Amino acid sequence: MQRRNFLQRATVFMGGPLGASTALTLGGNCFVGNAYAQAARKEKWVSPSSVTPLQCYVVVAKEKGFFEAEGLDITIQATPGTANAITQLASGGALFAQGAAISTVPAIANQGAGIITVGQVIYRSVFELASPAGKPLKAGDDLTGKTIGLMSVGGSTDHLLNAMAAAGKTDPKSIKRVVTGLSAGAYTYLQRGQVDAFFSYYPMRIALEAQGAALHYTNTDDVAPIPPDSIIVSSSALTSEADRKAVIGYLRACSKGMQFLLDSANYDAAASMLAKYNPVEVADRALARKKFEAVAALARRPASVPFMHCDPKAWESGVKLMEGIGLIKPNAKPLSAYYTNDLVKQI
């Protein structure tokens, strides 16, 4: 290329004439000194809900520049639920997302969704059954004839209730279901006697405890353990070396984000980052700190499972449980269709 054409196409920034402190852009590349670097790869991550402390590892990875260091420019998008996130992945609208096995496994087994779990961030269910402290519904208690508040019909809590019923040898049809939502307002249904218990998750529990509500909480894992929220990607990303590299880079950045998030000294900084995406969630910094503490507790993993890896035993037993309640057909897919640790091993 002639010198004149080169200078016409180059964009000078960082000030001053060409030299050591000057960077040039040429086409899709960036020239700094004598080195060329490809422009960051633009991809989308979709949350299974509004962005909460549980998803804050992604926010940290973006705000701290961990994605940028891996050559990724990640757009963060909240969605109404896991089903929406799965749909976006399967349709090619996004490459990365987060979702629990109770939603991803049926989508893969029953609908042939092109998604797969490639890493795990927590190892205990976020969902709990909240009931009156004076009349608790405990693990193993009979649910026959009970009225239970769900977060949504056909969603994760609906399926988990079926799993809990099966574990307790209860006919799921004998349980009455009412949608109580996913805010602390679900407690009013219990106060009015409209439900015997309702599904809660850690932000709801923290809000209710702050209000002085005396409730008993039974984690769904104590009755029907199924792998919780994990890192999911479009399965098409495993078909080319370039895409696999992008997924490994994403996992590496998320790993750094999660390590940052699990250090209690970073809770305030993490809350400030999260405020850019969901200011309401961290408006009360004292409660926000409790939420980060709850996430740290959920993230405690079995000693045999490396950081960010899927727990093979939990996935095997969880899939068998889903088969047992008829959520998926027996042996519909091999375990390798639902999750893999091959990529997270390379970070």
C-alpha positions in Angstrom: 0.0 0.0 0.0 1.3 3.5 -0.9 2.1 5.8 2.0 -0.6 8.3 1.0 -3.3 5.6 0.9 -2.2 4.3 4.3 -2.4 7.7 5.9 -5.8 8.4 4.4 -7.2 5.1 5.8 -5.5 5.4 9.2 -7.2 7.2 12.1 -4.8 8.8 14.6 -5.8 8.9 18.2 -4.1 9.3 21.6 -2.8 12.7 20.3 0.4 13.8 18.7 2.2 12.8 15.6 3.0 9.2 14.7 5.2 7.7 17.3 5.4 5.5 20.4 2.3 7.1 22.0 0.2 6.9 18.9 -2.3 4.2 17.9 -3.8 3.8 14.4 -6.9 2.0 13.3 -6.7 0.3 9.9 -9.8 -1.7 8.8 -10.9 -3.9 11.6 -7.5 -3.9 13.3 -5.8 -1.6 15.8 -2.1 -0.8 15.4 -0.1 0.1 18.5 3.6 0.5 18.1 4.6 -2.5 15.9 1.7 -4.8 17.0 -1.7 -5.5 15.5 -4.7 -6.5 17.5 -8.1 -7.7 16.2 -11.1 -5.6 17.1 -13.1 -7.0 20.0 -15.7 -9.6 19.1 -19.2 -8.3 19.9 -21.5 -10.8 21.6 -24.6 -10.7 23.9 -25.2 -12.2 27.3 -28.8 -12.6 28.4 -29.8 -12.9 32.1 -32.6 -15.2 33.2 -34.1 -12.2 35.1 -33.3 -8.7 36.0 -29.6 -8.5 36.8 -29.1 -9.4 40.4 -26.1 -10.2 42.6 -26.3 -13.8 41.4 -25.4 -12.6 37.9 -23.0 -9.8 39.0 -20.0 -11.9 38.1 -20.8 -11.0 34.5 -21.2 -7.3 35.4 -17.8 -7.4 37.2 -16.2 -9.1 34.2 -17.4 -6.3 31.9 -16.8 -3.4 34.2 -13.3 -4.6 35.3 -12.2 -5.1 31.7 -11.9 -8.9 32.0 -14.0 -9.5 28.8 -12.0 -6.8 27.0 -8.8 -8.6 27.9 -10.2 -11.7 26.2 -11.0 -9.8 23.0 -14.8 -9.8 23.8 -17.2 -6.9 23.8 -20.2 -8.2 25.8 -23.6 -6.6 25.8 -25.6 -7.3 29.0 -29.4 -7.8 28.5 -32.0 -8.6 31.2 -34.9 -10.8 30.2 -38.3 -11.8 31.8 -37.1 -15.4 32.5 -35.0 -18.4 31.7 -37.3 -19.4 28.8 -36.6 -16.1 27.1 -32.8 -16.5 27.6 -32.9 -20.1 26.2 -35.0 -18.9 23.2 -32.4 -16.2 22.4 -29.5 -18.7 22.5 -31.3 -21.3 20.5 -32.3 -18.8 17.8 -28.8 -17.3 17.5 -29.9 -14.0 19.1 -27.2 -14.4 21.8 -24.2 -16.6 22.5 -24.1 -16.6 26.3 -26.7 -16.8 29.1 -27.4 -18.3 32.5 -30.0 -20.9 33.4 -30.7 -23.8 35.7 -30.9 -27.5 34.6 -34.6 -27.6 35.5 -35.2 -25.4 32.4 -32.2 -26.2 30.1 -32.4 -30.0 30.2 -36.1 -30.2 29.1 -35.5 -27.7 26.4 -32.7 -29.8 25.0 -34.4 -33.2 25.5 -37.9 -32.3 24.4 -37.5 -29.4 22.0 -34.0 -30.1 20.7 -32.8 -26.6 21.8 -29.3 -25.9 20.6 -27.8 -25.0 24.0 -25.4 -26.5 26.4 -24.1 -25.8 29.9 -20.3 -25.1 30.0 -19.7 -24.0 33.6 -21.4 -23.7 37.0 -21.4 -20.6 39.3 -23.4 -21.9 42.2 -24.0 -25.4 43.6 -27.2 -25.0 45.6 -30.7 -24.1 44.5 -31.7 -20.4 44.8 -35.3 -21.5 45.4 -36.9 -22.2 48.8 -40.4 -23.0 49.9 -41.4 -20.4 52.5 -44.1 -21.4 55.1 -45.2 -20.1 58.5 -42.7 -20.6 61.3 -45.6 -22.0 63.4 -46.8 -24.3 60.7 -43.8 -25.2 58.6 -43.7 -27.3 55.5 -40.5 -29.2 56.0 -38.5 -31.5 53.7 -40.3 -34.8 53.3 -43.7 -33.4 54.5 -46.7 -34.5 52.6 -47.9 -31.9 50.0 -51.2 -33.5 49.3 -54.0 -31.0 49.3 -51.7 -28.1 49.9 -51.9 -24.8 48.0 -48.5 -23.6 46.9 -47.5 -20.2 45.5 -45.4 -20.3 42.3 -43.3 -17.6 40.7 -44.9 -18.5 37.3 -46.9 -21.3 35.7 -44.7 -23.7 33.6 -41.5 -22.1 34.9 -38.7 -23.4 37.1 -40.7 -23.4 40.4 -43.6 -25.2 38.7 -41.3 -28.0 37.6 -39.5 -28.0 41.0 -42.8 -28.5 42.8 -43.5 -31.5 40.7 -40.0 -32.9 41.5 -40.6 -32.2 45.3 -44.0 -34.0 45.0 -42.4 -37.0 43.3 -39.7 -37.2 46.0 -42.5 -37.2 48.6 -44.6 -39.7 46.7 -47.3 -37.1 46.4 -49.6 -36.9 43.3 -48.7 -33.5 41.7 -52.4 -33.1 40.7 -53.4 -33.0 44.3 -51.5 -29.8 44.8 -53.3 -26.5 44.1 -51.1 -23.9 42.5 -51.4 -20.1 42.7 -49.0 -17.6 41.0 -47.6 -15.4 43.8 -44.7 -13.8 41.8 -41.1 -13.2 42.7 -41.3 -10.2 45.0 -41.7 -10.0 48.8 -45.4 -9.3 48.0 -45.9 -13.0 47.8 -46.0 -13.0 51.6 -49.4 -11.3 51.6 -50.9 -14.5 50.0 -49.6 -16.4 53.1 -50.9 -13.8 55.5 -54.4 -14.0 53.9 -54.4 -17.8 54.1 -54.5 -18.1 50.3 -51.5 -20.4 50.2 -49.9 -22.9 52.6 -46.4 -21.9 51.3 -44.8 -20.0 48.5 -41.6 -20.2 46.5 -39.0 -17.7 47.5 -35.4 -17.0 46.5 -32.6 -15.2 48.3 -33.5 -11.5 47.5 -37.1 -12.2 48.6 -35.9 -13.9 51.8 -33.6 -11.1 52.7 -36.3 -8.5 52.1 -38.8 -10.5 54.2 -36.4 -11.0 57.0 -35.7 -7.2 57.0 -39.5 -6.8 57.5 -39.5 -9.2 60.4 -41.5 -11.9 58.7 -41.2 -15.2 60.7 -41.0 -17.9 58.1 -39.6 -21.4 57.7 -37.6 -22.0 54.5 -37.0 -25.4 52.9 -34.5 -25.4 50.1 -35.7 -27.4 47.0 -32.3 -29.2 47.1 -33.2 -30.7 50.4 -36.1 -32.5 48.7 -35.3 -32.7 45.0 -31.7 -31.8 44.2 -31.2 -30.6 40.6 -28.2 -28.5 39.3 -28.9 -24.8 39.8 -28.0 -21.7 37.8 -25.1 -22.4 35.4 -23.4 -20.8 32.4 -25.0 -21.8 29.1 -24.0 -21.1 25.5 -25.3 -21.8 22.1 -24.2 -25.3 21.1 -23.2 -23.9 17.7 -20.3 -22.2 19.6 -18.6 -25.6 20.0 -18.4 -26.3 16.3 -15.6 -24.0 15.3 -12.2 -23.3 16.8 -12.8 -19.5 16.8 -16.1 -19.9 18.6 -14.6 -22.3 21.2 -11.8 -19.8 21.9 -14.5 -17.1 22.5 -16.3 -19.4 24.9 -13.1 -20.2 26.8 -12.2 -16.5 26.9 -15.7 -15.8 28.3 -15.3 -18.5 30.9 -11.9 -17.2 31.9 -13.3 -13.6 32.3 -16.3 -14.9 34.3 -14.0 -16.9 36.5 -12.1 -13.7 37.4 -15.4 -11.9 37.9 -16.7 -14.6 40.2 -13.5 -14.7 42.2 -13.8 -10.9 42.7 -17.4 -11.3 43.7 -16.7 -13.9 46.3 -14.2 -11.6 48.2 -16.3 -9.8 50.9 -13.9 -6.9 50.6 -15.3 -6.2 47.1 -19.0 -6.2 48.0 -19.3 -2.4 47.9 -17.4 -2.1 44.6 -19.6 -4.9 43.1 -22.7 -3.1 44.3 -21.6 0.1 42.6 -21.0 -1.8 39.3 -24.4 -3.5 39.6 -26.1 -0.2 40.2 -25.4 0.7 36.5 -27.6 -2.2 35.4 -30.2 -2.5 38.2 -30.0 0.4 40.7 -33.1 -0.8 42.7 -31.4 -4.0 43.6 -28.6 -2.3 45.5 -30.2 0.9 46.6 -30.0 -0.3 50.2 -26.3 -1.2 50.6 -26.8 -3.1 53.8 -29.3 -5.4 52.2 -27.2 -5.6 49.1 -24.3 -6.9 51.2 -26.6 -9.6 52.6 -27.4 -10.6 49.0 -23.8 -10.9 48.1 -23.2 -13.0 51.2 -26.1 -15.3 50.1 -24.6 -15.7 46.7 -21.3 -16.7 48.3 -23.1 -19.4 50.3 -24.8 -20.7 47.2 -21.5 -20.8 45.4 -19.8 -23.2 47.9 -19.0 -26.3 45.9 -18.2 -29.9 46.8 -14.5 -30.4 47.6 -14.1 -32.8 44.6 -15.4 -30.2 42.1 -12.9 -27.6 40.7 -13.9 -23.9 40.6 -16.5 -23.1 37.9 -16.9 -26.8 36.9 -20.2 -28.6 36.6 -20.7 -31.2 39.3 -20.9 -34.6 37.4 -22.7 -36.4 40.2 -25.3 -33.7 40.6 -26.0 -33.6 36.9 -26.3 -37.4 36.7 -28.7 -37.6 39.6 -30.6 -34.5 38.6 -31.3 -35.8 35.1 -32.5 -39.1 36.5 -34.8 -37.2 38.8 -36.2 -35.2 35.9 -36.7 -38.5 34.0 -38.5 -40.0 37.1 -41.1 -37.2 37.2 -41.7 -37.4 33.5 -40.2 -34.0 32.7 -38.0 -35.7 30.1 -38.1 -39.1 28.6 -35.6 -41.7 30.0 -32.3 -41.7 28.1 -33.6 -39.0 25.7 -30.1 -37.7 25.4 -26.7 -38.6 26.8 -25.4 -36.4 29.7 -22.9 -34.9 27.3 -25.8 -33.2 25.4 -26.7 -31.3 28.6 -23.3 -30.2 29.9 -19.6 -30.3 29.4 -16.5 -29.4 31.4 -14.2 -29.6 28.4 -14.0 -25.9 27.9 -13.8 -24.7 31.5 -10.9 -27.1 32.0 -8.9 -24.8 29.6 -9.2 -21.6 31.5 
